[in-house]
Every structure is written in C-alpha cells, then in structure tokens.
Amino acid sequence: MNVLRNTIATLFLSSWSHAQGVPLTKDTIIQMSKVGRPDDVIVSKIRGEAWPPKMSADDLIALKSADVSDSGLWSVPLRLQSRPA
C-alpha cells in the first residue's frame, strides 16, 4: 500500500510541476527524498528536466543535510561561481 501511495504522490508531483511550468528545485528534491521516493525515481526526475536545476555548493550541503542520497546528489549539476579576479 505504501508503494502505491508513493507512486501516486510522485506521479502527481511530476505532472503538476510540469503542467505548472514549475522548475525542479532543491526543496522539491528534499521533499521527494523525505517522502521516501526511491533514488532511481529522484535521479530520473532530475535528469528528465528540460533545464535541470543548477545548485551551488551550499545547496548541495543542504541536500546532504536533508539526507538526500549520494546518487541523488551526483545527478544535480553544480553551478560553479567564478572567483573574483
């Protein structure tokens, strides 16, 4: 029953965010992780985005602190900030 509920929640979240044009964010990734979405679902959601979220190092730290798996973290593109000259 838990699997069915999680699958329905993921499908709803996916279809709602695409229908609304809402980009995937750090908070959405954390929410998916907290409700128990499997790593492969989170990774495919991140990779399936037309414009995957680009995260800063601080964002990745927040994801790790929220217990997002390493495979989820490795699928998020890192936005490198240029150093001042």
Summary of the structure (lengths in Angstrom):
residues: 85
radius of gyration: 13.6
end to end distance: 56.4
largest distance: 56.4
contacts: 205
relative contact order: 0.16
helix: 61%
strand: 2%
